[in-house]
Amino acid sequence: MYKTLRVLIGLAALCLAHATQAQLIGNTPYSRYGVGEVNENYGSIRGAGMAGAGISAGNSFQPNIANPALLYYNSITNFDFSAAGQFKNIKSEQASQLDGNANLYNLSLAIPISRRWSTAVGLRPFSTVNYEINSTSEVEGNPQASILRRYSGEGGLSEAYFAHGIRLFGGLTIGGSASYIFGNTITETGSTVQDPEQASASVVSVTRVDRTTYRDFIYRAGINYRQKLKDKLHLSVGGVYAFAADLEAERDISYERRGPDGSPLPGLDGGALIINEDTLSSSIHLPANWRAGISLDNGSNLTVSADFISHEWSKYKGFDGSNDNMKDSYKVALGAEYTPNANAIDSYFKRVTYRGGLYYNDTQFRLNGEDIKDMGVTTGFTFPLGRGTMYDLYLLNVSLGYGQRGTTDSGLIQENYFQFGLGFTVNSRWFLKRRIE
């Protein structure tokens, strides 16, 4: 088992060399604002199948990373590696297009330290920037001429975290995590004048390029309490509080002359022809947020969970001190999971775990007087691989979802998306000596 786990960790590390640099390959227009499209789900593919719910829903064989207080329930070593993505139709009142994306979802290793204490380390996306928007406007006084403006951005932030969960007494557990946020974004703003009478003006455009690097720590605290109400019925309540943080930021600003295809024009030295270049230092303020959850379970094969998440995005401050017109947001999620019979020998599908959920998100974006909403439904499955033993248990996790964000009213953009996720989880008793190999 040790050899298998070492191979899995090695393969995951190789994947991360690319995943932490290129967050997405699709178009996400709303990622133009703030730090980009923020990862709302702290959990694993299991949580994604339950619409992101799970702040109070611990599981012995899945990574309990949504709430550090739930790490206590990882009583054996748990390794999880997963990826996720989506296909989407982006449309306005005039046009539409299809896009897709893919990304690392979670890489984590949870290890029990004692009967009361477990710890975890991991890596996951924190936010994503990936958009390209083109607009055309008339030149005042010259109806035959127009100005083509192009806005684009790429990159994102990643989160490397270190978390602990401890049982104090009875069903009360607490936890905390420290996360190092790091990454960079590149945003470009360019304009080209298109005039039939001055064809040469359309050959060259001037583009402003902002290359920004971010780094700093954020901290979270979690709590959970589980109480038996009666035979085969348990109640759990939990919460996570993320403290406000200021991320250090450094921005390189340049103005480049570019050709019709968007590529930089070469200078005398053969490099890009840079008109001006400057470097600025500042910070961005990430406001606090909190999440609370409640769940019911029968202690074996059925869990129902509901979460509420609140972000104070109205207190966000960007690199230049602006708020990007963001507002406070909230999200409500309801999810459930059911395993017919985890020990069944007459039917494999009785050992499969089935999940479902739905969510509603009043996002932080308010554009052209419209509040941007996001809502959808999800489903998910866990497929056991082989026959589990007292030493090892291998699981294949799948999540699917369909949702809609935004509106085409007031000149805005609507996204209809199909989400998918795939993860591999290994549970292993590292420190239990085998008598027979």
C-alpha positions in Angstrom: 0.0 0.0 0.0 2.8 2.4 0.8 4.2 2.0 -2.7 0.8 2.7 -4.2 0.3 5.8 -2.2 3.8 7.1 -3.0 3.1 6.7 -6.7 -0.3 8.5 -6.4 1.3 11.4 -4.6 4.1 11.6 -7.2 1.6 11.7 -10.1 -0.5 14.3 -8.3 2.6 16.5 -7.8 3.4 16.3 -11.5 -0.1 17.4 -12.4 0.2 20.3 -10.0 3.2 21.7 -11.9 0.7 22.7 -14.6 -2.5 23.1 -12.7 -1.3 25.8 -10.3 0.0 27.9 -13.3 -3.0 27.5 -15.7 -6.2 27.6 -13.7 -8.7 27.3 -16.6 -9.1 27.0 -20.3 -12.5 28.5 -20.7 -14.2 31.9 -20.7 -15.6 33.1 -17.4 -16.8 36.7 -18.0 -17.7 37.5 -14.3 -14.1 36.7 -13.3 -13.2 40.2 -14.5 -14.2 41.6 -11.1 -12.5 41.4 -7.7 -9.9 38.6 -7.4 -11.8 36.6 -10.0 -14.3 33.7 -9.7 -13.8 32.6 -6.1 -14.0 28.9 -5.2 -17.0 28.6 -3.0 -16.6 24.9 -2.2 -14.0 24.1 0.5 -14.8 20.4 0.3 -14.1 17.5 -2.0 -16.0 15.9 -4.9 -18.3 14.4 -2.3 -19.4 17.9 -1.3 -19.8 18.9 -5.0 -22.3 16.1 -5.4 -24.3 17.6 -2.5 -24.4 21.1 -4.0 -21.5 22.1 -1.8 -23.2 21.3 1.5 -21.2 19.6 4.2 -20.0 22.1 6.9 -21.5 19.8 9.6 -21.5 16.4 7.7 -18.4 14.4 8.6 -17.5 11.2 6.8 -14.9 8.6 7.9 -13.8 7.7 4.4 -13.8 11.1 2.6 -11.6 14.1 3.2 -13.3 16.3 5.8 -11.7 19.6 4.6 -14.9 21.8 4.3 -14.6 22.3 8.1 -11.3 21.7 9.9 -13.3 20.7 13.0 -14.5 17.6 11.0 -10.9 16.3 10.5 -11.3 14.4 13.8 -13.5 12.0 11.9 -10.7 11.0 9.6 -9.5 8.2 11.9 -7.3 6.6 9.2 -5.0 8.2 6.6 -6.9 9.7 3.7 -5.4 10.8 0.4 -7.6 12.6 -2.1 -6.9 13.8 -5.6 -9.6 15.3 -7.8 -10.2 17.5 -10.8 -13.4 19.3 -12.1 -14.6 21.4 -14.9 -17.6 22.6 -16.9 -19.1 23.2 -20.3 -21.1 26.3 -20.6 -23.2 28.3 -23.1 -22.5 32.1 -22.7 -25.0 34.3 -24.3 -26.1 37.9 -24.5 -29.1 39.5 -26.3 -27.1 39.5 -29.5 -24.9 36.5 -29.5 -23.8 33.2 -27.8 -20.8 31.0 -27.6 -19.8 27.6 -26.1 -16.8 27.3 -23.8 -15.3 24.7 -21.5 -12.9 24.6 -18.6 -10.9 22.2 -16.4 -9.0 22.6 -13.2 -7.5 20.9 -10.2 -10.2 20.6 -7.6 -8.5 19.2 -4.5 -5.3 17.5 -3.4 -5.2 16.6 0.2 -3.6 14.2 2.7 -5.3 13.8 6.1 -3.5 11.9 8.9 -4.7 10.9 12.4 -2.2 12.0 15.0 -4.0 10.5 18.0 -7.5 9.2 18.9 -8.6 12.9 19.4 -6.5 14.7 16.8 -6.1 14.6 13.0 -4.3 16.9 10.7 -4.3 17.6 6.9 -2.3 19.4 4.2 -3.6 20.2 0.8 -3.8 22.4 -2.3 -6.9 23.7 -4.1 -7.8 26.7 -6.3 -8.8 29.9 -4.5 -9.9 32.0 -7.5 -9.8 32.0 -11.2 -9.5 34.8 -13.8 -10.3 33.9 -17.4 -12.2 36.1 -19.7 -12.2 37.8 -23.1 -14.7 40.6 -23.9 -14.9 42.6 -27.1 -16.9 45.7 -27.7 -17.4 48.2 -30.5 -18.4 51.9 -30.3 -18.8 54.7 -32.8 -16.3 57.6 -33.0 -18.1 60.9 -32.3 -18.2 63.1 -35.4 -17.2 60.2 -37.7 -20.0 57.8 -38.3 -17.8 55.6 -40.6 -15.2 55.0 -37.9 -15.4 52.8 -34.9 -13.3 51.9 -31.9 -12.8 48.2 -31.1 -12.0 47.5 -27.4 -10.7 44.2 -26.1 -10.6 43.2 -22.5 -9.0 39.9 -21.4 -7.6 38.3 -18.3 -6.1 35.0 -17.3 -4.5 33.3 -14.2 -5.7 33.0 -10.7 -4.8 32.3 -7.1 -4.1 28.9 -5.4 -4.4 27.9 -1.8 -2.0 25.7 0.1 -3.4 24.9 3.5 -2.5 23.2 6.8 -5.4 22.2 9.1 -6.0 20.5 12.4 -9.1 19.0 14.0 -9.4 18.0 17.7 -12.2 16.5 19.8 -12.5 18.3 23.1 -15.2 16.2 24.8 -18.4 14.3 23.8 -19.4 15.3 20.3 -17.7 18.7 20.4 -14.8 19.2 18.0 -12.9 22.3 17.0 -10.4 23.0 14.2 -8.3 25.6 12.5 -6.3 26.1 9.3 -3.7 28.4 7.9 -3.6 28.9 4.1 -0.9 30.5 2.0 -2.5 32.2 -1.0 -0.4 32.7 -4.0 -0.6 33.3 -7.7 -0.7 35.9 -10.5 -3.0 37.4 -13.0 -2.5 39.1 -16.4 -5.2 41.5 -17.6 -5.1 43.4 -20.9 -7.0 46.4 -22.2 -6.6 47.3 -25.8 -8.2 49.6 -28.4 -8.0 49.9 -32.2 -9.5 52.6 -34.4 -11.2 51.2 -37.5 -11.6 53.9 -40.2 -12.0 53.1 -43.9 -10.3 56.4 -44.7 -7.3 55.7 -42.5 -6.6 52.0 -43.1 -3.2 52.2 -41.5 -4.7 53.1 -38.1 -6.3 49.6 -37.9 -3.0 47.9 -38.3 -1.6 48.9 -34.9 -3.3 48.9 -31.5 -2.1 50.0 -28.1 -2.6 47.5 -25.3 -2.2 48.1 -21.5 -0.9 44.9 -19.8 -1.1 44.5 -16.0 0.8 41.6 -14.5 -0.1 41.3 -10.8 1.4 38.8 -8.3 -0.3 38.1 -5.0 0.8 36.4 -1.8 -0.1 36.2 1.9 -1.8 34.1 4.6 -5.5 33.7 5.5 -6.8 31.9 8.6 -10.0 29.9 9.4 -11.5 28.5 12.5 -14.1 25.8 12.7 -16.4 24.1 15.2 -18.8 21.2 15.2 -21.1 19.5 17.7 -22.8 16.1 17.1 -25.5 14.8 19.4 -27.5 11.5 19.3 -31.2 12.4 19.4 -32.4 8.8 19.5 -31.6 5.4 18.0 -30.3 5.8 14.4 -30.7 9.6 14.5 -27.9 12.1 15.1 -27.9 15.9 14.8 -24.8 17.9 13.9 -24.3 21.7 13.8 -21.1 23.3 12.6 -19.6 26.6 11.4 -16.4 28.0 9.8 -15.2 31.6 10.1 -12.6 32.9 7.7 -10.8 36.0 9.0 -10.3 39.1 6.9 -6.9 39.3 5.3 -4.7 41.7 3.3 -2.8 40.1 0.4 0.5 41.7 -0.7 0.3 42.6 -4.4 2.9 43.8 -6.9 1.9 44.9 -10.4 4.0 45.4 -13.5 2.3 47.8 -16.0 3.3 48.1 -19.6 1.9 49.5 -22.8 2.5 47.5 -25.9 2.0 48.2 -29.6 0.4 45.2 -31.3 -0.4 44.1 -34.8 -3.8 43.0 -36.2 -3.4 39.5 -34.9 -2.8 40.8 -31.3 0.8 39.8 -31.1 3.3 42.4 -29.8 5.3 44.3 -32.5 9.0 43.7 -32.3 11.4 46.4 -31.2 14.9 47.1 -32.4 16.3 44.4 -30.1 13.8 41.8 -31.4 11.7 41.8 -28.3 8.2 43.2 -27.7 8.0 47.0 -28.4 7.1 48.4 -25.0 6.1 52.0 -24.9 6.2 52.4 -21.1 6.8 50.2 -18.1 6.3 50.7 -14.4 6.1 48.6 -11.2 3.7 49.3 -8.3 3.2 47.7 -4.9 0.0 47.6 -3.0 -2.4 45.2 -1.3 -5.9 43.8 -1.7 -8.3 43.4 1.2 -10.3 40.1 1.4 -13.2 40.6 3.8 -14.3 38.0 6.4 -16.8 35.3 5.6 -18.7 32.7 7.6 -20.5 29.5 6.9 -22.9 27.5 9.1 -24.4 24.0 8.6 -26.8 21.6 10.1 -27.2 17.9 9.2 -29.1 14.8 10.2 -27.8 11.2 9.8 -28.7 7.7 10.9 -25.1 6.8 11.9 -24.5 4.5 9.0 -25.8 5.2 5.4 -27.9 8.3 5.2 -27.0 12.0 5.7 -29.0 15.1 4.9 -27.2 18.5 5.2 -28.0 22.2 4.8 -25.5 25.1 4.7 -25.7 28.9 4.7 -22.7 31.0 3.5 -22.2 34.7 3.9 -19.5 36.9 2.4 -18.9 40.6 3.2 -17.8 41.5 -0.3 -18.9 45.1 0.1 -15.7 45.6 2.2 -13.5 44.3 -0.5 -10.7 46.6 -1.7 -8.7 46.0 -4.9 -5.2 47.0 -5.9 -6.2 50.6 -6.5 -8.5 50.8 -3.4 -11.7 50.3 -5.5 -14.5 47.9 -4.6 -15.4 46.9 -8.2 -19.0 47.7 -7.2 -19.3 44.4 -5.3 -21.9 43.7 -2.7 -22.4 41.3 0.2 -23.4 37.8 -1.0 -25.0 34.7 0.4 -25.5 31.1 -0.7 -27.9 28.4 0.5 -27.2 24.7 -0.3 -29.1 21.5 0.5 -27.7 18.1 -0.1 -28.0 14.4 0.9 -26.2 11.1 0.4 -27.4 7.5 0.7 -25.6 4.1 0.5 -28.1 1.2 0.3 -25.7 -1.3 1.9 -22.0 -0.7 2.1 -21.3 -4.4 3.0 -23.6 -6.0 0.3 -22.1 -9.0 -1.5 -25.1 -9.7 -3.8 -25.1 -6.4 -5.6 -22.3 -3.9 -6.4 -24.8 -1.0 -6.8 -25.9 -1.4 -3.2 -22.4 -0.5 -2.2 -22.4 2.7 -4.3 -23.1 6.0 -2.5 -25.7 8.2 -4.3 -25.9 12.0 -3.7 -28.0 14.9 -4.7 -28.4 18.6 -3.9 -29.5 22.1 -5.0 -28.2 25.6 -4.3 -29.1 29.2 -4.7 -26.4 32.0 -4.7 -27.0 35.7 -4.5 -23.5 36.6 -5.8 -21.3 39.5 -5.1 -21.9 41.0 -8.6 -24.2 43.9 -9.2 -23.9 45.1 -12.8 -26.1 47.7 -14.7 -28.5 47.7 -11.7 -29.0 43.9 -11.8 -28.1 41.5 -9.0 -26.4 38.4 -10.5 -28.0 35.2 -9.2 -26.6 31.6 -9.5 -28.7 28.5 -9.0 -28.5 24.8 -9.9 -28.9 21.2 -9.1 -26.2 18.5 -8.5 -25.8 14.8 -8.2 -22.9 12.5 -7.4 -21.7 9.0 -6.8 -18.9 7.1 -4.9 -17.9 3.9 -6.5 -15.9 1.5 -4.3 -12.9 0.0 -6.2 -12.4 -3.7 -5.4 -13.2 -5.1 -2.0 -12.2 -2.9 0.9 -10.2 -4.5 3.7 -9.3 -3.4 7.2 -6.1 -2.0 5.7 -7.2 -0.2 2.5 -10.2 1.3 0.9 -10.2 2.8 -2.6 -13.0 5.1 -3.8 -13.8 6.7 -7.2 -15.9 9.9 -6.7 -18.0 11.5 -9.4 -20.1 14.7 -9.3 -22.4 16.3 -12.0 -24.4 19.5 -12.0 -26.4 21.9 -14.0 -26.9 25.6 -13.3 -27.6 29.0 -14.6 -25.9 32.3 -13.6 -26.7 35.9 -14.7 -29.3 37.4 -17.1 -29.3 38.8 -20.6 -31.3 41.8 -19.4 -29.7 45.2 -19.3 -27.0 44.2 -21.7 -25.6 41.5 -19.4 -24.4 37.9 -19.9 -26.1 34.7 -18.9 -24.2 31.4 -18.4 -25.9 28.0 -18.6 -23.4 25.4 -17.5 -22.9 21.7 -17.0 -20.4 20.8 -14.2 -18.5 17.6 -13.7 -15.9 16.3 -11.3 -13.8 13.2 -10.8 -11.8 12.2 -7.8 -9.8 9.3 -6.4 -9.7 8.6 -2.7 -7.4 6.2 -0.8 -8.0 5.3 2.8 -5.1 3.4 4.5 -4.1 2.3 8.0 -0.5 3.5 7.9 0.6 2.5 11.4 -1.1 -0.9 11.8 1.4 -3.7 11.4 0.3 -6.6 9.2 0.8 -10.1 10.5 0.4 -11.7 7.0 1.4 -10.0 3.8 
